[in-house]
């Protein structure tokens, strides 16, 4: 399996590099929370948008192409999560890893859009603002957090303490 350093190298020129790093930090937090393999979950986050710059308007291929590019360098469960993270691919999120990646991807958008790491902001207010602009993303975040009893504040605190 690829190392985190190799995964970072693969996304070094990606327009989604910073976003992918943010997603990987959320995935590491979740791996710890669920007592899962931290390296595997981190790599899933790092590589989930590997093909973003290649797929363009073909959103139904986003994630599918990435899994193909990765070939046998990562386990099948990572490729499945990457294929299932985008809703137009036809792949369903069936495992905890799949669902966690979708959550982490959406939560990274919320964090970035609302500058939640840069200032002491109000998560509730930021979520309301985001919900007005991107209701499906906020719905996915809130549903995952509720079902799995994940604290959004704890994730933000964890990411901030890594800096």
MODELLER restraints for C-alpha pairs under 7 A, 6 or more apart:
rsr = mdl.restraints
at = mdl.atoms
rsr.add(forms.Gaussian(group=physical.xy_distance, feature=features.Distance(at['CA:1:A'], at['CA:73:A']), mean=5.16, stdev=0.5))
rsr.add(forms.Gaussian(group=physical.xy_distance, feature=features.Distance(at['CA:1:A'], at['CA:74:A']), mean=4.86, stdev=0.5))
rsr.add(forms.Gaussian(group=physical.xy_distance, feature=features.Distance(at['CA:2:A'], at['CA:73:A']), mean=5.93, stdev=0.5))
rsr.add(forms.Gaussian(group=physical.xy_distance, feature=features.Distance(at['CA:2:A'], at['CA:74:A']), mean=6.30, stdev=0.5))
rsr.add(forms.Gaussian(group=physical.xy_distance, feature=features.Distance(at['CA:4:A'], at['CA:43:A']), mean=5.92, stdev=0.5))
rsr.add(forms.Gaussian(group=physical.xy_distance, feature=features.Distance(at['CA:7:A'], at['CA:43:A']), mean=6.45, stdev=0.5))
rsr.add(forms.Gaussian(group=physical.xy_distance, feature=features.Distance(at['CA:7:A'], at['CA:46:A']), mean=6.42, stdev=0.5))
rsr.add(forms.Gaussian(group=physical.xy_distance, feature=features.Distance(at['CA:7:A'], at['CA:47:A']), mean=6.50, stdev=0.5))
rsr.add(forms.Gaussian(group=physical.xy_distance, feature=features.Distance(at['CA:8:A'], at['CA:46:A']), mean=6.82, stdev=0.5))
rsr.add(forms.Gaussian(group=physical.xy_distance, feature=features.Distance(at['CA:11:A'], at['CA:17:A']), mean=5.78, stdev=0.5))
rsr.add(forms.Gaussian(group=physical.xy_distance, feature=features.Distance(at['CA:11:A'], at['CA:50:A']), mean=6.21, stdev=0.5))
rsr.add(forms.Gaussian(group=physical.xy_distance, feature=features.Distance(at['CA:14:A'], at['CA:53:A']), mean=6.80, stdev=0.5))
rsr.add(forms.Gaussian(group=physical.xy_distance, feature=features.Distance(at['CA:15:A'], at['CA:53:A']), mean=6.88, stdev=0.5))
rsr.add(forms.Gaussian(group=physical.xy_distance, feature=features.Distance(at['CA:16:A'], at['CA:49:A']), mean=6.67, stdev=0.5))
rsr.add(forms.Gaussian(group=physical.xy_distance, feature=features.Distance(at['CA:19:A'], at['CA:108:A']), mean=6.78, stdev=0.5))
rsr.add(forms.Gaussian(group=physical.xy_distance, feature=features.Distance(at['CA:20:A'], at['CA:45:A']), mean=6.01, stdev=0.5))
rsr.add(forms.Gaussian(group=physical.xy_distance, feature=features.Distance(at['CA:20:A'], at['CA:46:A']), mean=4.84, stdev=0.5))
rsr.add(forms.Gaussian(group=physical.xy_distance, feature=features.Distance(at['CA:20:A'], at['CA:47:A']), mean=6.96, stdev=0.5))
rsr.add(forms.Gaussian(group=physical.xy_distance, feature=features.Distance(at['CA:20:A'], at['CA:49:A']), mean=6.77, stdev=0.5))
rsr.add(forms.Gaussian(group=physical.xy_distance, feature=features.Distance(at['CA:21:A'], at['CA:46:A']), mean=5.67, stdev=0.5))
rsr.add(forms.Gaussian(group=physical.xy_distance, feature=features.Distance(at['CA:22:A'], at['CA:108:A']), mean=5.99, stdev=0.5))
rsr.add(forms.Gaussian(group=physical.xy_distance, feature=features.Distance(at['CA:23:A'], at['CA:45:A']), mean=5.08, stdev=0.5))
rsr.add(forms.Gaussian(group=physical.xy_distance, feature=features.Distance(at['CA:23:A'], at['CA:46:A']), mean=6.81, stdev=0.5))
rsr.add(forms.Gaussian(group=physical.xy_distance, feature=features.Distance(at['CA:23:A'], at['CA:104:A']), mean=5.36, stdev=0.5))
rsr.add(forms.Gaussian(group=physical.xy_distance, feature=features.Distance(at['CA:23:A'], at['CA:105:A']), mean=5.62, stdev=0.5))
rsr.add(forms.Gaussian(group=physical.xy_distance, feature=features.Distance(at['CA:23:A'], at['CA:108:A']), mean=5.71, stdev=0.5))
rsr.add(forms.Gaussian(group=physical.xy_distance, feature=features.Distance(at['CA:24:A'], at['CA:42:A']), mean=4.61, stdev=0.5))
rsr.add(forms.Gaussian(group=physical.xy_distance, feature=features.Distance(at['CA:24:A'], at['CA:43:A']), mean=6.78, stdev=0.5))
rsr.add(forms.Gaussian(group=physical.xy_distance, feature=features.Distance(at['CA:24:A'], at['CA:45:A']), mean=4.01, stdev=0.5))
rsr.add(forms.Gaussian(group=physical.xy_distance, feature=features.Distance(at['CA:24:A'], at['CA:46:A']), mean=5.20, stdev=0.5))
rsr.add(forms.Gaussian(group=physical.xy_distance, feature=features.Distance(at['CA:25:A'], at['CA:42:A']), mean=6.78, stdev=0.5))
rsr.add(forms.Gaussian(group=physical.xy_distance, feature=features.Distance(at['CA:25:A'], at['CA:159:A']), mean=6.56, stdev=0.5))
rsr.add(forms.Gaussian(group=physical.xy_distance, feature=features.Distance(at['CA:26:A'], at['CA:104:A']), mean=5.70, stdev=0.5))
rsr.add(forms.Gaussian(group=physical.xy_distance, feature=features.Distance(at['CA:26:A'], at['CA:155:A']), mean=6.65, stdev=0.5))
rsr.add(forms.Gaussian(group=physical.xy_distance, feature=features.Distance(at['CA:27:A'], at['CA:41:A']), mean=5.50, stdev=0.5))
rsr.add(forms.Gaussian(group=physical.xy_distance, feature=features.Distance(at['CA:27:A'], at['CA:42:A']), mean=5.52, stdev=0.5))
rsr.add(forms.Gaussian(group=physical.xy_distance, feature=features.Distance(at['CA:27:A'], at['CA:45:A']), mean=6.10, stdev=0.5))
rsr.add(forms.Gaussian(group=physical.xy_distance, feature=features.Distance(at['CA:27:A'], at['CA:101:A']), mean=6.96, stdev=0.5))
rsr.add(forms.Gaussian(group=physical.xy_distance, feature=features.Distance(at['CA:27:A'], at['CA:104:A']), mean=6.32, stdev=0.5))
rsr.add(forms.Gaussian(group=physical.xy_distance, feature=features.Distance(at['CA:28:A'], at['CA:38:A']), mean=5.33, stdev=0.5))
rsr.add(forms.Gaussian(group=physical.xy_distance, feature=features.Distance(at['CA:28:A'], at['CA:41:A']), mean=6.08, stdev=0.5))
rsr.add(forms.Gaussian(group=physical.xy_distance, feature=features.Distance(at['CA:28:A'], at['CA:42:A']), mean=5.26, stdev=0.5))
rsr.add(forms.Gaussian(group=physical.xy_distance, feature=features.Distance(at['CA:29:A'], at['CA:155:A']), mean=6.62, stdev=0.5))
rsr.add(forms.Gaussian(group=physical.xy_distance, feature=features.Distance(at['CA:31:A'], at['CA:37:A']), mean=6.07, stdev=0.5))
rsr.add(forms.Gaussian(group=physical.xy_distance, feature=features.Distance(at['CA:31:A'], at['CA:38:A']), mean=5.12, stdev=0.5))
rsr.add(forms.Gaussian(group=physical.xy_distance, feature=features.Distance(at['CA:31:A'], at['CA:41:A']), mean=6.22, stdev=0.5))
rsr.add(forms.Gaussian(group=physical.xy_distance, feature=features.Distance(at['CA:32:A'], at['CA:38:A']), mean=6.58, stdev=0.5))
rsr.add(forms.Gaussian(group=physical.xy_distance, feature=features.Distance(at['CA:44:A'], at['CA:78:A']), mean=5.66, stdev=0.5))
rsr.add(forms.Gaussian(group=physical.xy_distance, feature=features.Distance(at['CA:44:A'], at['CA:82:A']), mean=6.96, stdev=0.5))
rsr.add(forms.Gaussian(group=physical.xy_distance, feature=features.Distance(at['CA:45:A'], at['CA:101:A']), mean=6.67, stdev=0.5))
rsr.add(forms.Gaussian(group=physical.xy_distance, feature=features.Distance(at['CA:48:A'], at['CA:63:A']), mean=6.67, stdev=0.5))
rsr.add(forms.Gaussian(group=physical.xy_distance, feature=features.Distance(at['CA:48:A'], at['CA:82:A']), mean=5.02, stdev=0.5))
rsr.add(forms.Gaussian(group=physical.xy_distance, feature=features.Distance(at['CA:49:A'], at['CA:63:A']), mean=6.82, stdev=0.5))
rsr.add(forms.Gaussian(group=physical.xy_distance, feature=features.Distance(at['CA:50:A'], at['CA:66:A']), mean=5.59, stdev=0.5))
rsr.add(forms.Gaussian(group=physical.xy_distance, feature=features.Distance(at['CA:51:A'], at['CA:62:A']), mean=6.33, stdev=0.5))
rsr.add(forms.Gaussian(group=physical.xy_distance, feature=features.Distance(at['CA:51:A'], at['CA:63:A']), mean=6.64, stdev=0.5))
rsr.add(forms.Gaussian(group=physical.xy_distance, feature=features.Distance(at['CA:51:A'], at['CA:65:A']), mean=6.17, stdev=0.5))
rsr.add(forms.Gaussian(group=physical.xy_distance, feature=features.Distance(at['CA:51:A'], at['CA:66:A']), mean=4.96, stdev=0.5))
rsr.add(forms.Gaussian(group=physical.xy_distance, feature=features.Distance(at['CA:52:A'], at['CA:62:A']), mean=6.26, stdev=0.5))
rsr.add(forms.Gaussian(group=physical.xy_distance, feature=features.Distance(at['CA:55:A'], at['CA:61:A']), mean=6.31, stdev=0.5))
rsr.add(forms.Gaussian(group=physical.xy_distance, feature=features.Distance(at['CA:55:A'], at['CA:62:A']), mean=5.85, stdev=0.5))
rsr.add(forms.Gaussian(group=physical.xy_distance, feature=features.Distance(at['CA:59:A'], at['CA:88:A']), mean=6.45, stdev=0.5))
rsr.add(forms.Gaussian(group=physical.xy_distance, feature=features.Distance(at['CA:60:A'], at['CA:88:A']), mean=4.75, stdev=0.5))
rsr.add(forms.Gaussian(group=physical.xy_distance, feature=features.Distance(at['CA:60:A'], at['CA:89:A']), mean=4.32, stdev=0.5))
rsr.add(forms.Gaussian(group=physical.xy_distance, feature=features.Distance(at['CA:61:A'], at['CA:89:A']), mean=6.05, stdev=0.5))
rsr.add(forms.Gaussian(group=physical.xy_distance, feature=features.Distance(at['CA:62:A'], at['CA:86:A']), mean=6.78, stdev=0.5))
rsr.add(forms.Gaussian(group=physical.xy_distance, feature=features.Distance(at['CA:62:A'], at['CA:89:A']), mean=6.98, stdev=0.5))
rsr.add(forms.Gaussian(group=physical.xy_distance, feature=features.Distance(at['CA:63:A'], at['CA:82:A']), mean=5.15, stdev=0.5))
rsr.add(forms.Gaussian(group=physical.xy_distance, feature=features.Distance(at['CA:63:A'], at['CA:83:A']), mean=4.25, stdev=0.5))
rsr.add(forms.Gaussian(group=physical.xy_distance, feature=features.Distance(at['CA:63:A'], at['CA:86:A']), mean=6.83, stdev=0.5))
rsr.add(forms.Gaussian(group=physical.xy_distance, feature=features.Distance(at['CA:64:A'], at['CA:83:A']), mean=4.91, stdev=0.5))
rsr.add(forms.Gaussian(group=physical.xy_distance, feature=features.Distance(at['CA:67:A'], at['CA:79:A']), mean=4.87, stdev=0.5))
rsr.add(forms.Gaussian(group=physical.xy_distance, feature=features.Distance(at['CA:67:A'], at['CA:82:A']), mean=6.68, stdev=0.5))
rsr.add(forms.Gaussian(group=physical.xy_distance, feature=features.Distance(at['CA:67:A'], at['CA:83:A']), mean=6.56, stdev=0.5))
rsr.add(forms.Gaussian(group=physical.xy_distance, feature=features.Distance(at['CA:81:A'], at['CA:93:A']), mean=6.95, stdev=0.5))
rsr.add(forms.Gaussian(group=physical.xy_distance, feature=features.Distance(at['CA:81:A'], at['CA:97:A']), mean=6.28, stdev=0.5))
rsr.add(forms.Gaussian(group=physical.xy_distance, feature=features.Distance(at['CA:81:A'], at['CA:98:A']), mean=4.21, stdev=0.5))
rsr.add(forms.Gaussian(group=physical.xy_distance, feature=features.Distance(at['CA:81:A'], at['CA:101:A']), mean=6.74, stdev=0.5))
rsr.add(forms.Gaussian(group=physical.xy_distance, feature=features.Distance(at['CA:83:A'], at['CA:89:A']), mean=6.79, stdev=0.5))
rsr.add(forms.Gaussian(group=physical.xy_distance, feature=features.Distance(at['CA:83:A'], at['CA:91:A']), mean=6.21, stdev=0.5))
rsr.add(forms.Gaussian(group=physical.xy_distance, feature=features.Distance(at['CA:84:A'], at['CA:91:A']), mean=4.75, stdev=0.5))
rsr.add(forms.Gaussian(group=physical.xy_distance, feature=features.Distance(at['CA:84:A'], at['CA:92:A']), mean=5.37, stdev=0.5))
rsr.add(forms.Gaussian(group=physical.xy_distance, feature=features.Distance(at['CA:84:A'], at['CA:93:A']), mean=5.30, stdev=0.5))
rsr.add(forms.Gaussian(group=physical.xy_distance, feature=features.Distance(at['CA:84:A'], at['CA:98:A']), mean=6.45, stdev=0.5))
rsr.add(forms.Gaussian(group=physical.xy_distance, feature=features.Distance(at['CA:85:A'], at['CA:98:A']), mean=6.66, stdev=0.5))
rsr.add(forms.Gaussian(group=physical.xy_distance, feature=features.Distance(at['CA:85:A'], at['CA:101:A']), mean=6.36, stdev=0.5))
rsr.add(forms.Gaussian(group=physical.xy_distance, feature=features.Distance(at['CA:85:A'], at['CA:102:A']), mean=5.09, stdev=0.5))
rsr.add(forms.Gaussian(group=physical.xy_distance, feature=features.Distance(at['CA:93:A'], at['CA:99:A']), mean=5.71, stdev=0.5))
rsr.add(forms.Gaussian(group=physical.xy_distance, feature=features.Distance(at['CA:103:A'], at['CA:140:A']), mean=6.34, stdev=0.5))
rsr.add(forms.Gaussian(group=physical.xy_distance, feature=features.Distance(at['CA:103:A'], at['CA:141:A']), mean=5.48, stdev=0.5))
rsr.add(forms.Gaussian(group=physical.xy_distance, feature=features.Distance(at['CA:103:A'], at['CA:144:A']), mean=6.50, stdev=0.5))
rsr.add(forms.Gaussian(group=physical.xy_distance, feature=features.Distance(at['CA:106:A'], at['CA:137:A']), mean=5.49, stdev=0.5))
rsr.add(forms.Gaussian(group=physical.xy_distance, feature=features.Distance(at['CA:106:A'], at['CA:141:A']), mean=6.42, stdev=0.5))
rsr.add(forms.Gaussian(group=physical.xy_distance, feature=features.Distance(at['CA:107:A'], at['CA:141:A']), mean=6.13, stdev=0.5))
rsr.add(forms.Gaussian(group=physical.xy_distance, feature=features.Distance(at['CA:110:A'], at['CA:130:A']), mean=6.74, stdev=0.5))
rsr.add(forms.Gaussian(group=physical.xy_distance, feature=features.Distance(at['CA:111:A'], at['CA:117:A']), mean=6.79, stdev=0.5))
rsr.add(forms.Gaussian(group=physical.xy_distance, feature=features.Distance(at['CA:114:A'], at['CA:126:A']), mean=5.95, stdev=0.5))
rsr.add(forms.Gaussian(group=physical.xy_distance, feature=features.Distance(at['CA:117:A'], at['CA:160:A']), mean=6.31, stdev=0.5))
rsr.add(forms.Gaussian(group=physical.xy_distance, feature=features.Distance(at['CA:127:A'], at['CA:138:A']), mean=6.94, stdev=0.5))
rsr.add(forms.Gaussian(group=physical.xy_distance, feature=features.Distance(at['CA:130:A'], at['CA:138:A']), mean=6.91, stdev=0.5))
rsr.add(forms.Gaussian(group=physical.xy_distance, feature=features.Distance(at['CA:131:A'], at['CA:138:A']), mean=5.55, stdev=0.5))
rsr.add(forms.Gaussian(group=physical.xy_distance, feature=features.Distance(at['CA:145:A'], at['CA:151:A']), mean=6.59, stdev=0.5))
